[in-house]
Structure formats: structure tokens, C-alpha cells
Amino acid sequence: MLFLGEWILGSIGWGLLLGSELLIAGAVAAVLAGLRVAGLGRDLVGALVIGLVMAVVLGPSLPNLLFRVIGEASALAVDPAVRPLVVGLAACALIGGLVGLVVGARAGGGRGAFGGLIAFAILGALAGAFLAIDFGWRVGVALGFAVALIAWPVLMGLRVKEAGIDAEVLKARFMPQRSIDAAKETMEWAKAKVPGMGGE
């Protein structure tokens, strides 16, 4: 994994991160497959789609390009090198604050609206700072893989939470009921035929 990370993505660190995520996701998938949870393949496809979208967006640094264009169009008196970062921070903090205002108002009235505004504005600013980075294709693809390998076990967990695990099916699978019934029938037959075991 470390070799592949260095060879394909240019860093052993990516190999360590992605390899660890792959092992964890594979272990979760194996356990759920053993428990006969249906739809795990669809969760994998969904996670790959999420990762592909992330790679396509971050690979060519589309958010960075968007923030740069907005900054140039608005003629901000900021150094062009940091203009995408300033625009990303401001725009995403504003959007996050508005979302937090609505979510907080629904959850807890005026006090919740204020808390949601502050919390989501901070989260939005952090997201804006992240999106303002000029990643390049190699890092964008690595981030896409990382997000996909995080999304896969999350989607599987949501599926289990929604559908649950049928304990009766699981019990029927692991309990040899036919063998138990056959053993009981054999004991009854033996008791009936062998003297001193309940027979005549």
C-alpha cells in the first residue's frame, strides 16, 4: 500500500491513509456480508460516485477557480495570491451562516438561530478555506479516494440503521436446528427401544 501510494499518488502518506481506510471499510463490509445484510454493493457504488465527484471537482481546482473569478470580478483590494482564500472564507461563511440560522431557528427558536448562525458560519469558513486550495489532479484524485473510502462504511452503517439485522435469519443460519431435531428424535427412539431408558 505504501509503495502504491508513493508510485501513483506521489506520497507514502497517501498509501498509509488510503490503505488504512480500505482495510477498515473492507472489514466492515465483510462483517455485514457475514450477517447477510443486503445492498452492500449499492453502497460501494454510491461511495465511488461520491469520490468521483470529489475528484472531478477538486482535481482541476474548480472551487479555487470560481473564487478567483469572483474576486477579480468584484475588484477586491487584496493580493491576487490570497484572493481565492478571502473570497472562499467570506462566501462559504455567509452561506453556512444562513443555513445555520434556518436550522437553528427550527431547532431552538431565537437562541438556536444565533447558535446555528455562529457554528455554521465557522464550519462554512473552514470549508471555504479548504476549497480555496489549488490541489491539482494528483491530490484531487487522492482526496476522492479518501472520501469514497470514508463514505462506504458510513453508507453501510446507515443501511444497517435503517433496515436493521434480522435476528431470526441470523439465528437460523448459525443454529443447526435440523441436527438438533434429528438428535432429539434419535434420543426418543433410543428411549423407546433400549431397556432402562424409558422403554418397555
Secondary structure, DSSP 4 states (H G I P E B T S, - for coil): -HHHHHHHHS-HHHHHHHHHHHHHHHHHHHHHHHTT-S-HHHHHHHHHHHHHHHHHHHTTTHHHHHHHHHHHHTT-SS-TTTHHHHHHHHHHHHHHHHHHHHHHHHHHHHHHHHHHHHHHHHHHHHHHHHHTS---HHHHHHHHHHHHHHHHHHHHHHHHHHH---HHHHHHHHS-HHHHHHHHHHHHHHHHHSTTTT--
